[in-house]
Amino acid sequence: MDTKHLYSSGWRDNRKGLQTNLFWRRLFRKKSLVAFGLGSALIGLFLVFFGVPWISEQMSQARGSLSIMENHASSLPGREAKKTVTIDPESLNLDPAHLSDRFVLERGGVPLIVESSLDTGLQDYIVQLLQNSRSLKAAAVVLRPDDGRILAMASYDKDQNGGDLCLKADFPAASLFKIVSAAAAFEFAEFTPEKTVYFEGRKHTLYKSQLKQRRGKYTSKISFKRAFASSINPVFGKLGIYNLGQKVMTDSAERFLFNQPIPFDLPVAESFIHVPDDDFGLAEIATGFNKNTTISPLHAALLASAVANSGVIMKPWLVKKISLEDGEILYQNRPAKMTRSINKNTASELRILMKDTVVHGTCRKSFRSLRRKKAFKNVELGAKTGTINDKTGQFKYDWLTAYVLPPDGAKGICIAVLGIHGKKLGIRANKLGRDIINHYLSSS
């Protein structure tokens, strides 16, 4: 019996055939994938070299058609196209000598309506006051300490040399710098307004013999607040040497914006200070009894604003709004905090010192008439004065910085007044400041 295929159903032969067919099918599929890949690559290259330029041409034609349609639409009545204008106050190049509360400027053929923060009545009054001051030069700045708005900014030059003095920092700060020194004494040397301090010699001189730590027969004692109010140089000279030092003085000055840019709608020169490390140099800096520490009138007003506004200096601003003729607003000012120079407690202590300047110190006589008026009975007044000659001895720089806080807290102002005198003194800065304060509160 032939048993070779006894139980065979032909499976092995059939299986060999299937394997052969599967081999050819797989080979066909691989060739198909390769062919498909090559075809796709060729199509892609065709699109890159021929399709993209065609599409770009079509889009360009579409944009041209749209531009023609827009130009046509803008030529129709009531369909004028608006010009997009981006603007900021600094780009306006405003002339400080020709400012008002509302004026029109033209930029690129576009009329711009500028609204400012100026109080025109106060501005006009100060302009007239400075012109009648009998000074060689004078400047005044009035601002709101709570939001930084400039209410008035005016200067006068007898020789009409041009330029606005309010933004120049060419003027020795003199005893205005005692505000910075006193703040540093409170924050770094544990001073208080009532602390007893000692000095020898005259109040407004500064000799090396007055800076020794000694007490003798001719030693005078006084409270720190009265030393500030009377601007006693030896007290502040010893403060700089023995209590503060170079680093603290430098850091405190910079916190009050010396050697720092002051952002504003017009360019402001930086106030300058260099604190030396020798004892007498420290004494000169702390008292302001030097001619190299300089400040601008705008910055001088900001010193008082730090005291009046609990240690915070707000960014000063002049431009309130810029708009087009159709009412579209291109710029809207928003009050902003610039820096915190001192803490709240230090600001409160400085207010005690500056109030004492008005009641018992260098502003006592000039501010007496204000304090006696019933309308000013509950108004808080604080001030600091400063006086120093220039390096040649030909001119005298005369300063006042002050704050005015009505009882309800509204309409508080800070002012700075600078007078530059020749051989004959004009009206002093503290009297000019008194008249500005009187006018502001009487007319508001």
Secondary structure, 3 states (H helix, E strand, C coil): CCCCCCCCCCHHHHHHHHHHHHHHHHHHHHHHHHHHHHHHHHHHHHHHHHHHHHHHHHHHHHHHHHHHHHHHHHHCCCCCCCCCCCCCHHHHCCCHHHCCCEEEEEECCEEEEEEECCCHHHHHHHHHHHHCCCCCEEEEEEECCCCCEEEEEEEEECCCCCCCHHHCCCEECHHHHHHHHHHHHHHHCCCCCCCEEEEECCCCCCCHHHHCCCCCCCEEEEEHHHHHHCCCHHHHHHHHHHHHHHHHHHHHHHHCCCCCCCCCCCCCCCCECCCCCCHHHHHHHHHCCCCCCEECHHHHHHHHHHHHCCCEEECCECEEEEECCCCCEEEECCCCEEEECCCHHHHHHHHHHHHHHHHCCCCHHHHHHHHHCHHHCCCEEEEEEEEEECCCCCCEEEEEEEEEECCCCCCCEEEEEEEEECCCCCCCHHHHHHHHHHHHHHHC
